[in-house]
C-alpha cells in the first residue's frame, strides 16, 4: 500500500495546481479593433504582482496549425516560432510586466487577426490563463453613387456601391428627412479585401437630397446626391469620380509606405532571429534532457500504477438511448462510431445529445473508485471522461461547471476543460486512454496506457451525484468512421 500511495502522490504532483492566490484576468467583453490601426489585447495578473521572472505566452485558440502570437520567457521575447503573419507586429511593454500587466499590442490590425486569443502566464509553481475575443472591423471606401439612366415612367435609376468592409455592412437609402427608402435587393460579395455592397434605387421626384449610407456596428460612411432635376449635370458626376480617384490614390500611397516599413522590420527581425538561434538550441537540449529523465522515472512507476488502477475496472456498456441521433452504437454497447447523418428509426423522444456527438454509459457510480479504458486509435476528434447524472446534453461547454470532466483531441492538439480550455502537448498520440475516478477524493485522472504516461488530472473536485462514463466524437459532425471502443482485453 505504501508503494500505491507514493504512486498516486507522484501522479498528483505531476499535475500542476491551478488554484493559487493569483489569477489572470482578461476583458469580459469582446475587444473591437479597426483594420490598419493598432489594438491592445488586455491581460493582467490580479492582485498586481511582477511577472518579470515568469513565462508569458499569447497564442490563438482558433487556428489549426502554428498558434504562437508572442512569447516572453527568461526576461526576453522569444518569437522564433511565432505565426508568420504576426512577425514584427506584436509587442509587450516590459516595464508594465513589473505591475502584472501582460497586455500585448498588435500593430496594423488585419481582418485575419479576428479570433480567440489565450493569455497564458506561468511561474515555477503556478499558472493561469484568460481568453480574449478580438473582433476586427475594416472600414470600406466612401459610397459612390452613379446614375444608371431613366425608366419608362421617368424614374431616375441610382446605384450606390462601396468596397472593403468587414464584417458585412448594411447599405440603406434615405431621403432628406432621414426616412428610409425602399430599394431593390442588395448585392453582397466577399473577397480577400472584405465585403463589397451594391444597391440600386429608382427616384420619381426631384428637388431633394438622397443619402446612400453604409454602416456597421461602430462605423458609418455616407454620400449625398442632390436631385435638383431629372438629369444630373456631367460635371457633378465627374467631381464624384475624381474625388474617389484621389482618395484611392492616397490610400494606395499609404499602403506602399506601410509595406516598405514592414519590409525593413522583417529584415531586422531575421537578424535578431539568427542571434537567438544558439540560445534556443541550448534551451531545447536542456528541455529534452529533463523530459528524458522524467519519462524514465514514469516508465518505472506507471506500470505498477496502471496495475493498481485496473483492479478497479468496471464493465462499461454504452446507453444507446442517450446517443446523438447521428451515432451508431454496437449491439453489445462496446463501440460507437459516427454515421454522419441521422439514423433511421431513432426515437426522438429520448433524452439524447443534440449538438455534441456524445453517449453515456448505462451505469453510474456514486462512491469508491472505478476505472475503464477506451481505444481511440485512428480517430482524429474525440472526448472522453465522466459526466454528472442528468447532465445538460445541449450546446454547453464541456467543463466541470457543467458536469463534465474530460480530455479530448481537437484539430490535432489535446485539451482539458477546467474553467477554460487548456491546451497541452503529448510526446505520442494515445491509442488507448485509461480513465480513473476516486469519488471521495474528487480525483479524475487520465493515463496513456500503451506509453505508460500521465495525460491529465482533475483534482479537489466535489461530486454530489452519480458519475457516468462519457465518450464523444466531437461537435455536430465527424466524417471519420473509426469507432471508439470500450476495452475489455486487459493483460
C-alpha positions as semicolon CSV with decimal commas, in nm:
position;residue;x (nm);y (nm);z (nm)
1;X;0,000;0,000;0,000
2;X;0,288;0,244;0,064
3;X;0,402;0,199;-0,297
4;X;0,046;0,264;-0,420
5;X;0,012;0,581;-0,209
6;X;0,352;0,702;-0,328
7;X;0,249;0,639;-0,691
8;X;-0,076;0,835;-0,660
9;X;0,109;1,116;-0,485
10;X;0,357;1,140;-0,776
11;X;0,069;1,150;-1,028
12;X;-0,094;1,431;-0,830
13;X;0,234;1,626;-0,816
14;X;0,281;1,594;-1,194
15;X;-0,047;1,781;-1,238
16;X;0,024;2,148;-1,167
17;X;-0,218;2,307;-0,922
18;X;-0,414;2,595;-1,078
19;X;-0,565;2,725;-0,756
20;X;-0,312;2,988;-0,634
21;X;-0,374;3,324;-0,480
22;X;-0,329;3,499;-0,817
23;X;-0,548;3,488;-1,126
24;X;-0,510;3,602;-1,485
25;X;-0,781;3,848;-1,585
26;X;-0,887;3,946;-1,937
27;X;-1,172;4,158;-2,072
28;X;-1,528;4,036;-2,013
29;X;-1,646;4,171;-2,349
30;X;-1,500;4,133;-2,699
31;X;-1,221;4,371;-2,799
32;X;-1,306;4,563;-3,115
33;X;-1,025;4,666;-3,350
34;X;-1,014;4,864;-3,673
35;X;-0,816;4,719;-3,964
36;X;-0,497;4,917;-4,024
37;X;-0,485;5,057;-3,670
38;X;-0,315;4,923;-3,356
39;X;-0,500;4,738;-3,081
40;X;-0,407;4,639;-2,727
41;X;-0,527;4,298;-2,604
42;X;-0,575;4,343;-2,226
43;X;-0,443;4,085;-1,981
44;X;-0,309;4,120;-1,625
45;X;-0,245;3,934;-1,300
46;X;-0,469;4,020;-1,005
47;X;-0,377;4,121;-0,745
48;X;-0,094;4,311;-0,912
49;X;0,240;4,132;-0,891
50;X;0,554;4,134;-1,104
51;X;0,565;3,877;-1,384
52;X;0,918;3,973;-1,498
53;X;1,051;3,629;-1,397
54;X;0,753;3,437;-1,538
55;X;0,662;3,292;-1,877
56;X;0,406;3,498;-2,071
57;X;0,259;3,335;-2,381
58;X;-0,006;3,466;-2,619
59;X;-0,149;3,222;-2,873
60;X;-0,453;3,174;-3,098
61;X;-0,715;2,917;-2,994
62;X;-0,896;2,903;-3,328
63;X;-0,610;2,812;-3,565
64;X;-0,532;2,455;-3,671
65;X;-0,159;2,497;-3,734
66;X;0,103;2,712;-3,555
67;X;-0,066;2,916;-3,282
68;X;0,207;3,128;-3,119
69;X;0,140;3,504;-3,128
70;X;0,403;3,625;-2,875
71;X;0,630;3,458;-2,618
72;X;0,820;3,619;-2,329
73;X;1,049;3,392;-2,128
74;X;1,370;3,427;-1,931
75;X;1,337;3,810;-1,943
76;X;1,333;3,831;-2,324
77;X;1,090;3,796;-2,614
78;X;1,129;3,462;-2,795
79;X;0,929;3,471;-3,115
80;X;1,123;3,227;-3,334
81;X;0,814;3,004;-3,366
82;X;0,573;3,295;-3,400
83;X;0,297;3,279;-3,662
84;X;0,438;3,430;-3,981
85;X;0,159;3,687;-4,016
86;X;0,241;3,834;-3,671
87;X;0,614;3,880;-3,731
88;X;0,717;4,231;-3,621
89;X;0,359;4,324;-3,526
90;X;0,341;4,227;-3,156
91;X;0,495;4,399;-2,856
92;X;0,490;4,360;-2,476
93;X;0,561;4,659;-2,254
94;X;0,841;4,517;-2,038
95;X;0,811;4,800;-1,784
96;X;0,444;4,712;-1,730
97;X;0,537;4,349;-1,655
98;X;0,658;4,466;-1,312
99;X;0,296;4,570;-1,240
100;X;0,149;4,239;-1,360
101;X;0,031;4,392;-1,689
102;X;0,089;4,142;-1,974
103;X;-0,122;4,316;-2,237
104;X;0,012;4,278;-2,592
105;X;-0,003;4,541;-2,866
106;X;-0,082;4,421;-3,218
107;X;0,002;4,680;-3,482
108;X;-0,157;4,731;-3,824
109;X;-0,454;4,507;-3,748
110;X;-0,575;4,277;-4,027
111;X;-0,909;4,105;-4,082
112;X;-0,729;3,770;-4,033
113;X;-0,640;3,881;-3,676
114;X;-1,002;3,828;-3,570
115;X;-1,045;3,531;-3,336
116;X;-0,989;3,392;-2,986
117;X;-0,657;3,463;-2,810
118;X;-0,523;3,296;-2,496
119;X;-0,307;3,487;-2,246
120;X;-0,111;3,222;-2,053
121;X;0,113;3,312;-1,755
122;X;0,331;3,058;-1,573
123;X;0,575;3,072;-1,283
124;X;0,767;2,783;-1,124
125;X;0,470;2,693;-0,901
126;X;0,163;2,850;-1,059
127;X;-0,008;2,917;-1,390
128;X;-0,339;3,056;-1,515
129;X;-0,484;3,194;-1,836
130;X;-0,755;3,419;-1,977
131;X;-0,930;3,431;-2,314
132;X;-0,963;3,748;-2,525
133;X;-1,221;3,763;-2,806
134;X;-1,100;4,000;-3,080
135;X;-1,343;4,137;-3,337
136;X;-1,200;4,325;-3,634
137;X;-1,380;4,589;-3,832
138;X;-1,250;4,716;-4,166
139;X;-1,392;5,049;-4,278
140;X;-1,461;5,038;-4,651
141;X;-1,450;5,300;-4,921
142;X;-1,675;5,604;-4,928
143;X;-2,000;5,507;-5,106
144;X;-2,006;5,603;-5,473
145;X;-2,339;5,699;-5,632
146;X;-2,371;5,667;-6,010
147;X;-2,663;5,745;-6,243
148;X;-2,789;5,447;-6,445
149;X;-3,042;5,636;-6,657
150;X;-3,423;5,658;-6,652
151;X;-3,703;5,404;-6,674
152;X;-4,013;5,431;-6,898
153;X;-4,201;5,631;-6,634
154;X;-3,928;5,892;-6,594
155;X;-3,785;5,746;-6,272
156;X;-3,415;5,805;-6,218
157;X;-3,203;5,494;-6,152
158;X;-2,932;5,549;-5,889
159;X;-2,670;5,293;-5,797
160;X;-2,460;5,303;-5,478
161;X;-2,151;5,088;-5,424
162;X;-1,887;5,057;-5,150
163;X;-1,600;4,809;-5,103
164;X;-1,357;4,680;-4,840
165;X;-1,586;4,639;-4,534
166;X;-1,561;4,379;-4,261
167;X;-1,781;4,240;-4,119
168;X;-2,067;4,263;-4,368
169;X;-2,217;4,616;-4,359
170;X;-2,574;4,738;-4,415
171;X;-2,649;4,967;-4,713
172;X;-2,957;5,186;-4,698
173;X;-3,109;5,481;-4,885
174;X;-3,267;5,777;-4,702
175;X;-3,447;6,091;-4,816
176;X;-3,367;6,443;-4,697
177;X;-3,584;6,387;-4,387
178;X;-3,392;6,075;-4,286
179;X;-3,674;5,835;-4,382
180;X;-3,558;5,504;-4,526
181;X;-3,648;5,443;-4,892
182;X;-3,739;5,106;-5,037
183;X;-3,486;4,968;-5,282
184;X;-3,401;4,658;-5,480
185;X;-3,216;4,360;-5,333
186;X;-2,865;4,441;-5,215
187;X;-2,580;4,258;-5,390
188;X;-2,307;4,150;-5,149
189;X;-1,974;3,991;-5,242
190;X;-1,676;3,888;-5,032
191;X;-1,310;3,856;-5,125
192;X;-0,973;3,887;-4,952
193;X;-1,029;4,264;-4,913
194;X;-1,361;4,222;-4,730
195;X;-1,722;4,275;-4,830
196;X;-1,846;4,489;-5,119
197;X;-2,211;4,602;-5,136
198;X;-2,413;4,741;-5,424
199;X;-2,774;4,856;-5,439
200;X;-2,998;5,045;-5,683
201;X;-3,300;5,266;-5,626
202;X;-3,544;5,446;-5,855
203;X;-3,629;5,808;-5,767
204;X;-3,953;5,955;-5,905
205;X;-3,928;6,304;-5,761
206;X;-3,679;6,589;-5,787
207;X;-3,565;6,876;-5,571
208;X;-3,443;6,669;-5,274
209;X;-3,126;6,514;-5,137
210;X;-3,084;6,137;-5,146
211;X;-2,848;5,974;-4,896
212;X;-2,664;5,644;-4,954
213;X;-2,544;5,521;-4,615
214;X;-2,321;5,218;-4,545
215;X;-2,280;5,125;-4,179
216;X;-2,173;4,856;-3,938
217;X;-2,157;4,835;-3,561
218;X;-1,913;5,121;-3,494
219;X;-1,864;5,296;-3,828
220;X;-2,067;5,466;-4,097
221;X;-1,993;5,637;-4,430
222;X;-2,242;5,834;-4,633
223;X;-2,267;6,003;-4,973
224;X;-2,539;6,253;-5,070
225;X;-2,667;6,334;-5,419
226;X;-2,895;6,628;-5,499
227;X;-3,181;6,552;-5,740
228;X;-3,249;6,912;-5,842
229;X;-3,350;6,799;-6,191
230;X;-3,424;6,482;-6,382
231;X;-3,075;6,472;-6,523
232;X;-2,757;6,526;-6,325
233;X;-2,500;6,760;-6,469
234;X;-2,199;6,580;-6,607
235;X;-1,962;6,792;-6,401
236;X;-2,118;6,671;-6,076
237;X;-2,060;6,311;-6,173
238;X;-1,703;6,395;-6,275
239;X;-1,631;6,557;-5,939
240;X;-1,751;6,244;-5,760
241;X;-1,532;6,020;-5,976
242;X;-1,228;6,246;-5,937
243;X;-1,280;6,255;-5,557
244;X;-1,293;5,876;-5,543
245;X;-0,977;5,855;-5,757
246;X;-0,791;6,096;-5,527
247;X;-0,897;5,902;-5,216
248;X;-0,788;5,572;-5,371
249;X;-0,456;5,723;-5,480
250;X;-0,383;5,849;-5,128
251;X;-0,482;5,512;-4,985
252;X;-0,250;5,333;-5,231
253;X;0,038;5,564;-5,132
254;X;-0,019;5,483;-4,766
255;X;-0,020;5,110;-4,841
256;X;0,311;5,137;-5,031
257;X;0,473;5,324;-4,739
258;X;0,343;5,068;-4,488
259;X;0,474;4,777;-4,697
260;X;0,821;4,937;-4,720
261;X;0,827;4,989;-4,343
262;X;0,721;4,628;-4,280
263;X;0,994;4,503;-4,510
264;X;1,259;4,686;-4,307
265;X;1,117;4,541;-3,987
266;X;1,121;4,191;-4,140
267;X;1,493;4,218;-4,224
268;X;1,571;4,341;-3,873
269;X;1,373;4,054;-3,720
270;X;1,558;3,799;-3,931
271;X;1,892;3,931;-3,798
272;X;1,767;3,908;-3,439
273;X;1,641;3,555;-3,506
274;X;1,991;3,440;-3,608
275;X;2,136;3,580;-3,284
276;X;1,877;3,394;-3,076
277;X;1,913;3,061;-3,256
278;X;2,207;2,935;-3,048
279;X;2,032;3,019;-2,722
280;X;1,718;2,850;-2,844
281;X;1,912;2,532;-2,931
282;X;2,071;2,522;-2,587
283;X;1,732;2,554;-2,416
284;X;1,585;2,283;-2,639
285;X;1,866;2,043;-2,544
286;X;1,812;2,114;-2,175
287;X;1,439;2,061;-2,214
288;X;1,498;1,727;-2,390
289;X;1,730;1,611;-2,112
290;X;1,478;1,692;-1,837
291;X;1,197;1,530;-2,032
292;X;1,403;1,214;-2,086
293;X;1,477;1,182;-1,712
294;X;1,108;1,236;-1,632
295;X;0,998;0,971;-1,884
296;X;1,247;0,719;-1,742
297;X;1,101;0,772;-1,395
298;X;0,744;0,735;-1,519
299;X;0,830;0,415;-1,709
300;X;0,935;0,261;-1,379
301;X;0,640;0,380;-1,169
302;X;0,339;0,397;-1,402
303;X;0,320;0,025;-1,496
304;X;0,270;-0,054;-1,127
305;X;0,017;0,229;-1,101
306;X;-0,181;0,102;-1,403
307;X;-0,191;-0,247;-1,250
308;X;-0,343;-0,095;-0,936
309;X;-0,591;0,116;-1,135
310;X;-0,710;-0,187;-1,331
311;X;-0,804;-0,355;-1,002
312;X;-1,096;-0,107;-1,001
313;X;-1,210;-0,188;-1,358
314;X;-1,587;-0,169;-1,418
315;X;-1,788;-0,312;-1,706
316;X;-1,893;-0,010;-1,915
317;X;-2,183;-0,056;-2,159
318;X;-2,286;0,245;-2,366
319;X;-2,651;0,356;-2,339
320;X;-2,779;0,394;-2,698
321;X;-3,086;0,583;-2,568
322;X;-2,861;0,879;-2,478
323;X;-2,661;0,878;-2,803
324;X;-2,675;1,164;-3,055
325;X;-2,903;1,066;-3,348
326;X;-2,601;1,059;-3,585
327;X;-2,416;0,796;-3,375
328;X;-2,421;0,420;-3,425
329;X;-2,382;0,217;-3,102
330;X;-2,298;-0,152;-3,139
331;X;-2,545;-0,412;-3,010
332;X;-2,317;-0,505;-2,719
333;X;-2,273;-0,137;-2,624
334;X;-1,894;-0,157;-2,653
335;X;-1,839;0,055;-2,966
336;X;-1,968;0,382;-3,108
337;X;-1,898;0,549;-3,442
338;X;-2,030;0,843;-3,644
339;X;-2,287;0,782;-3,915
340;X;-2,270;1,149;-4,030
341;X;-2,647;1,152;-4,087
342;X;-2,938;1,094;-3,853
343;X;-3,005;0,722;-3,809
344;X;-3,344;0,591;-3,924
345;X;-3,574;0,463;-3,653
346;X;-3,413;0,671;-3,376
347;X;-3,662;0,758;-3,102
348;X;-3,663;1,139;-3,090
349;X;-3,838;1,140;-2,751
350;X;-3,533;1,003;-2,569
351;X;-3,309;1,234;-2,365
352;X;-3,027;1,244;-2,624
353;X;-2,728;1,462;-2,701
354;X;-2,832;1,706;-2,975
355;X;-2,512;1,903;-3,057
356;X;-2,216;1,703;-2,925
357;X;-2,180;1,354;-3,077
358;X;-2,186;1,207;-2,727
359;X;-2,317;0,899;-2,546
360;X;-2,325;0,800;-2,176
361;X;-2,268;0,465;-2,009
362;X;-2,571;0,278;-1,878
363;X;-2,444;0,251;-1,519
364;X;-2,342;0,536;-1,290
365;X;-2,123;0,539;-0,976
366;X;-2,163;0,745;-0,659
367;X;-1,886;0,614;-0,433
368;X;-1,549;0,444;-0,428
369;X;-1,310;0,408;-0,720
370;X;-1,376;0,293;-1,077
371;X;-1,166;0,258;-1,393
372;X;-1,222;0,190;-1,763
373;X;-1,020;0,213;-2,085
374;X;-1,121;0,347;-2,429
375;X;-0,944;0,274;-2,759
376;X;-0,912;0,597;-2,963
377;X;-0,669;0,462;-3,226
378;X;-0,736;0,603;-3,574
379;X;-0,989;0,862;-3,455
380;X;-0,883;1,226;-3,501
381;X;-1,151;1,401;-3,294
382;X;-1,270;1,269;-2,958
383;X;-1,353;1,348;-2,597
384;X;-1,384;1,104;-2,309
385;X;-1,419;1,102;-1,933
386;X;-1,717;1,113;-1,697
387;X;-2,035;1,320;-1,678
388;X;-2,269;1,404;-1,390
389;X;-2,614;1,242;-1,369
390;X;-2,890;1,438;-1,552
391;X;-2,625;1,648;-1,726
392;X;-2,732;1,906;-1,984
393;X;-2,697;1,735;-2,324
394;X;-2,736;2,054;-2,527
395;X;-2,482;2,301;-2,659
396;X;-2,292;2,365;-2,333
397;X;-1,921;2,394;-2,256
398;X;-1,782;2,051;-2,157
399;X;-1,638;2,166;-1,823
400;X;-1,670;2,068;-1,456
401;X;-1,904;2,365;-1,401
402;X;-2,148;2,197;-1,641
403;X;-2,090;1,846;-1,511
404;X;-1,819;1,716;-1,749
405;X;-1,466;1,603;-1,658
406;X;-1,298;1,519;-1,990
407;X;-0,987;1,531;-2,203
408;X;-1,006;1,542;-2,582
409;X;-0,837;1,588;-2,915
410;X;-0,935;1,875;-3,146
411;X;-0,758;1,990;-3,465
412;X;-0,451;1,778;-3,388
413;X;-0,394;1,914;-3,035
414;X;-0,506;1,797;-2,692
415;X;-0,706;1,988;-2,436
416;X;-0,871;1,963;-2,097
417;X;-1,157;2,185;-1,987
418;X;-1,137;2,331;-1,639
419;X;-1,284;2,683;-1,602
420;X;-1,149;2,748;-1,954
421;X;-0,996;2,542;-2,235
422;X;-0,640;2,437;-2,150
423;X;-0,431;2,300;-2,439
424;X;-0,132;2,073;-2,379
425;X;0,103;1,860;-2,588
426;X;0,192;1,490;-2,566
427;X;0,505;1,313;-2,690
428;X;0,298;1,046;-2,867
429;X;-0,064;1,026;-2,975
430;X;-0,253;0,799;-2,730
431;X;-0,401;0,481;-2,876
432;X;-0,577;0,370;-2,558
433;X;-0,671;0,602;-2,272
434;X;-0,749;0,490;-1,919
435;X;-0,995;0,685;-1,700
436;X;-0,966;0,653;-1,319
437;X;-1,210;0,813;-1,072
438;X;-1,178;0,832;-0,692
439;X;-1,523;0,964;-0,599
440;X;-1,449;1,053;-0,235
441;X;-1,116;1,226;-0,312
442;X;-1,259;1,422;-0,604
443;X;-0,997;1,285;-0,848
444;X;-1,037;1,216;-1,221
445;X;-0,711;1,101;-1,390
446;X;-0,632;1,007;-1,750
447;X;-0,348;0,767;-1,845
448;X;-0,197;0,679;-2,184
449;X;-0,197;0,304;-2,129
450;X;0,039;0,198;-2,410
451;X;0,312;0,458;-2,348
452;X;0,258;0,435;-1,971
453;X;0,240;0,813;-1,935
454;X;0,018;1,051;-1,742
455;X;-0,213;1,265;-1,960
456;X;-0,410;1,495;-1,726
457;X;-0,584;1,501;-1,387
458;X;-0,868;1,695;-1,226
459;X;-0,807;1,725;-0,852
460;X;-1,001;1,857;-0,550
461;X;-1,335;1,817;-0,729
462;X;-1,668;1,793;-0,543
463;X;-1,909;1,519;-0,656
464;X;-2,267;1,505;-0,524
465;X;-2,441;1,296;-0,790
466;X;-2,375;0,977;-0,982
467;X;-2,098;0,990;-1,242
468;X;-2,145;0,813;-1,576
469;X;-1,879;0,713;-1,831
470;X;-1,889;0,954;-2,129
471;X;-1,740;0,932;-2,480
472;X;-1,783;1,179;-2,765
473;X;-1,685;1,211;-3,133
474;X;-1,676;1,590;-3,144
475;X;-1,926;1,865;-3,207
476;X;-2,209;1,827;-3,460
477;X;-2,021;1,633;-3,730
478;X;-1,735;1,380;-3,763
479;X;-1,650;1,233;-4,104
480;X;-1,402;0,982;-3,958
481;X;-1,586;0,648;-3,932
482;X;-1,331;0,491;-3,691
483;X;-1,515;0,381;-3,373
484;X;-1,431;0,448;-3,010
485;X;-1,411;0,111;-2,833
486;X;-1,465;0,027;-2,467
487;X;-1,175;-0,212;-2,393
488;X;-1,213;-0,539;-2,205
489;X;-0,887;-0,709;-2,314
490;X;-0,671;-0,607;-2,016
491;X;-0,347;-0,803;-1,999
